[in-house]
């Protein structure tokens, strides 16, 4: 995956690929390539969401600990 890829860019690219496939704008010759890229983007987005969720949960736990003091 590219180092400059963000969740927003990955999601936008995934939406574009999905739209192309749904509208049958993708030729059979490139379909497998598009599906593979979509799979990579989905994995990237899932990982990004999971790491963000973990980070947010840590911050919330810290805030709760500070509030108890």
MMTF fields as JSON, N, C-alpha, C and O atoms, coordinates in Angstrom:
{
  "mmtfVersion": "1.0.0",
  "mmtfProducer": "UNKNOWN",
  "numBonds": 275,
  "numAtoms": 276,
  "numGroups": 69,
  "numChains": 1,
  "numModels": 1,
  "chainsPerModel": [1],
  "groupsPerChain": [69],
  "chainIdList": ["A"],
  "bondAtomList": [4, 2, 8, 6, 12, 10, 16, 14, 20, 18, 24, 22, 28, 26, 32, 30, 36, 34, 40, 38, 44, 42, 48, 46, 52, 50, 56, 54, 60, 58, 64, 62, 68, 66, 72, 70, 76, 74, 80, 78, 84, 82, 88, 86, 92, 90, 96, 94, 100, 98, 104, 102, 108, 106, 112, 110, 116, 114, 120, 118, 124, 122, 128, 126, 132, 130, 136, 134, 140, 138, 144, 142, 148, 146, 152, 150, 156, 154, 160, 158, 164, 162, 168, 166, 172, 170, 176, 174, 180, 178, 184, 182, 188, 186, 192, 190, 196, 194, 200, 198, 204, 202, 208, 206, 212, 210, 216, 214, 220, 218, 224, 222, 228, 226, 232, 230, 236, 234, 240, 238, 244, 242, 248, 246, 252, 250, 256, 254, 260, 258, 264, 262, 268, 266, 272, 270],
  "bondOrderList": [1, 1, 1, 1, 1, 1, 1, 1, 1, 1, 1, 1, 1, 1, 1, 1, 1, 1, 1, 1, 1, 1, 1, 1, 1, 1, 1, 1, 1, 1, 1, 1, 1, 1, 1, 1, 1, 1, 1, 1, 1, 1, 1, 1, 1, 1, 1, 1, 1, 1, 1, 1, 1, 1, 1, 1, 1, 1, 1, 1, 1, 1, 1, 1, 1, 1, 1, 1],
  "groupList": [{"groupName": "UNK", "atomNameList": ["N", "CA", "C", "O"], "elementList": ["N", "C", "C", "O"], "formalChargeList": [0, 0, 0, 0], "bondAtomList": [1, 0, 2, 1, 3, 2], "bondOrderList": [1, 1, 2], "singleLetterCode": "X", "chemCompType": "L-PEPTIDE LINKING"}],
  "groupTypeList": [0, 0, 0, 0, 0, 0, 0, 0, 0, 0, 0, 0, 0, 0, 0, 0, 0, 0, 0, 0, 0, 0, 0, 0, 0, 0, 0, 0, 0, 0, 0, 0, 0, 0, 0, 0, 0, 0, 0, 0, 0, 0, 0, 0, 0, 0, 0, 0, 0, 0, 0, 0, 0, 0, 0, 0, 0, 0, 0, 0, 0, 0, 0, 0, 0, 0, 0, 0, 0],
  "groupIdList": [1, 2, 3, 4, 5, 6, 7, 8, 9, 10, 11, 12, 13, 14, 15, 16, 17, 18, 19, 20, 21, 22, 23, 24, 25, 26, 27, 28, 29, 30, 31, 32, 33, 34, 35, 36, 37, 38, 39, 40, 41, 42, 43, 44, 45, 46, 47, 48, 49, 50, 51, 52, 53, 54, 55, 56, 57, 58, 59, 60, 61, 62, 63, 64, 65, 66, 67, 68, 69],
  "secStructList": [7, 7, 6, 6, 7, 7, 2, 2, 2, 2, 2, 2, 2, 2, 2, 2, 2, 2, 2, 2, 2, 2, 6, 6, 7, 1, 7, 2, 2, 2, 2, 2, 2, 2, 2, 2, 2, 2, 2, 2, 2, 2, 2, 2, 2, 2, 2, 2, 2, 2, 2, 2, 2, 2, 2, 2, 2, 2, 2, 2, 2, 2, 2, 2, 2, 2, 2, 2, 7],
  "xCoordList": [0.845, 0.0, 0.891, 1.975, 0.45, 1.224, 1.337, 0.425, 2.457, 2.671, 1.806, 1.482, 1.426, 0.627, -0.873, -1.671, -1.252, -2.666, -3.323, -2.825, -4.434, -5.225, -6.536, -6.873, -7.255, -8.555, -9.469, -10.145, -9.481, -10.367, -10.031, -10.928, -8.737, -8.33, -8.671, -9.153, -8.415, -8.716, -10.213, -10.637, -11.007, -12.459, -12.974, -13.848, -12.432, -12.851, -12.501, -13.301, -11.306, -10.905, -11.781, -12.161, -12.086, -12.94, -14.335, -14.906, -14.884, -16.188, -16.149, -17.094, -15.059, -14.914, -14.876, -15.545, -14.086, -13.988, -15.344, -15.762, -16.019, -17.337, -18.317, -19.065, -18.299, -19.189, -18.887, -19.801, -17.605, -17.213, -17.69, -18.201, -17.515, -17.92, -19.444, -19.964, -20.156, -21.619, -22.202, -23.223, -21.56, -22.077, -21.544, -21.789, -20.813, -20.236, -19.287, -19.162, -18.617, -17.66, -16.272, -15.348, -16.126, -14.829, -14.825, -15.722, -13.82, -13.727, -13.306, -12.708, -13.616, -13.261, -11.747, -11.269, -11.001, -9.546, -8.955, -7.883, -9.633, -9.101, -9.917, -9.593, -10.966, -11.835, -11.082, -11.254, -10.264, -9.526, -8.593, -8.448, -7.972, -7.078, -7.862, -7.408, -9.022, -9.862, -10.346, -10.341, -10.761, -11.235, -10.102, -10.311, -8.908, -7.752, -7.45, -7.2, -7.47, -7.216, -8.294, -7.993, -9.531, -10.621, -10.395, -10.626, -9.952, -9.663, -8.559, -8.652, -7.524, -6.43, -6.929, -6.545, -7.784, -8.32, -9.225, -9.198, -10.022, -10.889, -10.047, -10.349, -9.006, -8.117, -7.463, -7.356, -7.026, -6.418, -7.414, -7.086, -8.622, -9.645, -10.013, -10.161, -10.159, -10.474, -9.371, -9.651, -8.128, -6.998, -6.954, -6.692, -7.21, -7.202, -8.314, -8.096, -9.494, -10.61, -10.316, -10.615, -9.738, -9.421, -8.38, -8.525, -7.327, -6.295, -6.838, -6.457, -7.715, -8.324, -9.229, -9.231, -9.993, -10.861, -10.032, -10.391, -8.933, -8.058, -7.493, -7.467, -7.047, -6.481, -7.523, -7.233, -8.723, -9.795, -10.161, -10.385, -10.22, -10.539, -9.473, -9.809, -8.204, -7.13, -7.284, -7.102, -7.619, -7.799, -8.973, -8.877, -10.06, -11.229, -10.878, -11.274, -10.139, -9.73, -8.853, -9.001, -7.941, -7.1, -7.94, -7.703, -8.91, -9.777, -10.572, -10.745, -11.054, -11.817, -10.925, -11.368, -9.673, -8.718, -8.444, -8.398, -8.261, -8.005, -9.225, -9.079, -10.422, -11.65, -11.834, -12.448, -11.309, -11.466, -10.504, -10.695, -9.468, -8.471, -8.928, -8.198],
  "yCoordList": [-1.185, 0.0, 1.249, 1.239, 2.288, 3.513, 4.142, 4.034, 4.794, 5.423, 6.66, 7.011, 7.325, 8.543, 8.271, 9.207, 7.027, 6.677, 7.0, 6.623, 7.695, 7.986, 7.219, 6.678, 7.181, 6.515, 7.158, 6.464, 8.478, 9.19, 8.885, 8.671, 8.864, 8.547, 7.103, 6.82, 6.196, 4.781, 4.579, 3.861, 5.221, 5.089, 5.66, 5.072, 6.803, 7.411, 6.512, 6.34, 5.943, 5.045, 3.79, 3.298, 3.291, 2.103, 2.395, 1.567, 3.563, 3.943, 4.037, 3.628, 4.573, 4.701, 3.317, 3.073, 2.426, 1.066, 0.37, -0.277, 0.507, -0.107, 0.421, -0.342, 1.724, 2.337, 1.84, 1.555, 1.737, 1.246, -0.19, -0.533, -1.015, -2.423, -2.534, -3.283, -1.78, -1.836, -1.336, -1.846, -0.341, 0.207, -0.55, -0.173, -1.621, -2.464, -1.681, -1.978, -0.672, 0.139, -0.488, 0.047, -1.613, -2.289, -3.456, -4.299, -3.485, -4.596, -5.862, -5.804, -6.964, -8.262, -8.361, -9.017, -7.725, -7.792, -7.153, -7.56, -6.16, -5.485, -5.749, -5.244, -6.536, -6.797, -7.395, -6.937, -8.397, -9.038, -8.044, -8.07, -7.184, -6.167, -5.201, -4.847, -4.78, -3.862, -4.522, -3.899, -5.774, -6.491, -6.674, -6.539, -6.979, -7.126, -5.81, -5.792, -4.714, -3.397, -3.068, -2.546, -3.367, -3.123, -3.912, -3.398, -5.142, -5.969, -5.353, -5.355, -4.832, -4.172, -2.92, -2.653, -2.163, -0.944, -1.252, -0.548, -2.298, -2.712, -3.11, -2.716, -3.88, -4.293, -3.078, -3.008, -2.123, -0.907, -0.137, 0.286, 0.045, 0.796, 0.097, 0.751, -1.21, -1.952, -1.8, -1.595, -1.898, -1.75, -0.339, -0.16, 0.652, 2.041, 2.284, 2.938, 1.766, 1.914, 1.232, 1.776, 0.053, -0.694, 0.045, 0.151, 0.559, 1.265, 2.57, 2.964, 3.236, 4.46, 4.151, 4.884, 3.077, 2.673, 2.381, 2.804, 1.664, 1.336, 2.606, 2.741, 3.523, 4.78, 5.604, 6.152, 5.688, 6.438, 5.799, 6.504, 4.489, 3.801, 4.076, 4.255, 4.111, 4.43, 5.846, 6.09, 6.769, 8.16, 8.27, 8.962, 7.601, 7.624, 7.037, 7.583, 5.932, 5.33, 6.286, 6.393, 6.981, 7.967, 9.09, 9.527, 9.553, 10.634, 10.179, 10.941, 8.951, 8.422, 8.293, 8.557, 7.89, 7.779, 9.152, 9.305, 10.152, 11.513, 12.06, 12.777, 11.729, 12.228, 11.645, 12.278, 10.442, 9.79, 10.357, 10.153, 11.069, 11.607, 12.856, 13.425],
  "zCoordList": [0.0, 0.0, 0.0, 0.585, -0.634, -0.695, 0.686, 1.506, 0.933, 2.236, 2.421, 3.555, 1.347, 1.439, 1.503, 1.571, 1.481, 1.459, 2.79, 3.851, 2.723, 3.912, 3.807, 2.754, 4.898, 4.897, 3.852, 3.093, 3.823, 2.902, 1.445, 0.63, 1.119, -0.257, -0.614, -1.711, 0.322, 0.079, -0.123, -1.028, 0.729, 0.635, -0.685, -1.323, -1.089, -2.36, -3.537, -4.457, -3.503, -4.591, -4.607, -5.669, -3.435, -3.33, -3.882, -4.591, -3.562, -4.095, -5.626, -6.301, -6.163, -7.616, -8.273, -9.277, -7.69, -8.245, -8.184, -9.143, -7.062, -6.891, -7.935, -8.547, -8.126, -9.112, -10.522, -11.295, -10.85, -12.175, -12.392, -13.458, -11.37, -11.491, -11.595, -12.423, -10.744, -10.763, -12.078, -12.541, -12.681, -13.944, -15.153, -16.299, -14.877, -15.917, -16.823, -18.011, -16.245, -16.999, -17.009, -17.622, -16.336, -16.247, -17.23, -17.221, -18.059, -19.013, -18.279, -17.204, -18.853, -18.276, -18.108, -17.182, -18.984, -18.944, -17.69, -17.244, -17.115, -15.924, -14.663, -13.589, -14.799, -13.659, -12.468, -11.338, -12.705, -11.614, -10.926, -9.703, -11.697, -11.131, -10.245, -9.157, -10.704, -9.926, -8.638, -7.576, -8.734, -7.547, -6.54, -5.334, -7.034, -6.15, -5.444, -4.239, -6.188, -5.589, -4.563, -3.489, -4.883, -3.937, -2.655, -1.56, -2.782, -1.619, -0.763, 0.465, -1.4, -0.673, 0.05, 1.189, -0.625, -0.02, 1.159, 2.169, 1.035, 2.139, 3.346, 4.472, 3.12, 4.216, 4.868, 6.092, 4.049, 4.584, 5.441, 6.55, 4.933, 5.67, 6.976, 8.009, 6.938, 8.156, 9.192, 10.373, 8.763, 9.685, 10.267, 11.456, 9.431, 9.887, 10.894, 11.914, 10.62, 11.553, 12.887, 13.95, 12.822, 14.043, 14.875, 16.093, 14.231, 14.984, 15.563, 16.665, 14.832, 15.339, 16.525, 17.514, 16.431, 17.537, 18.786, 19.885, 18.617, 19.74, 20.364, 21.587, 19.538, 20.03, 20.785, 21.849, 20.24, 20.891, 22.237, 23.221, 22.273, 23.528, 24.59, 25.761, 24.206, 25.146, 25.689, 26.882, 24.803, 25.225, 26.198, 27.211, 25.898, 26.782, 28.141, 29.171, 28.157, 29.422, 30.221, 31.438, 29.545, 30.222, 30.803, 31.929, 30.048, 30.517, 31.731, 32.683, 31.706, 32.839, 34.069, 35.186, 33.869, 34.978, 35.569, 36.79, 34.713, 35.204, 35.94, 36.93, 35.469, 36.098, 37.492, 38.35, 37.728, 39.027, 40.066, 41.265, 39.612, 40.545, 41.214, 42.025]
}
